[in-house]
């Protein structure tokens, strides 16, 4: 699975960085930063949760 982010859609809620800190971070303005586009194992589980929690739907998960 592969992760993609749309930084223009991000509202800076930070849920992604809270639930998947090895996959996501936030820049100085609170906008999502993708650290790991192809997470595995527990990081993939956390990233999947982050996709569901994102209020702006700025994160997507696709089959690689």
RAURRA-V336977 format. One record per residue. RES is the residue in one letter. PHI is phi in whole degrees, 0 to 359 (999 if undefined). Layout:
res | phi
RES | PHI
RES | PHI
//
This chain:
res | phi
X | 999
X | 233
X | 255
X | 228
X | 235
X | 248
X | 299
X | 293
X | 268
X | 297
X | 255
X | 77
X | 293
X | 82
X | 300
X | 299
X | 292
X | 288
X | 269
X | 220
X | 293
X | 275
X | 252
X | 232
X | 218
X | 231
X | 280
X | 297
X | 265
X | 89
X | 278
X | 302
X | 239
X | 269
X | 268
X | 222
X | 287
X | 232
X | 292
X | 232
X | 56
X | 298
X | 293
X | 293
X | 300
X | 294
X | 295
X | 298
X | 295
X | 298
X | 300
X | 293
X | 277
X | 296
X | 291
X | 264
X | 56
X | 273
X | 240
X | 228
X | 238
X | 230
X | 293
X | 282
//
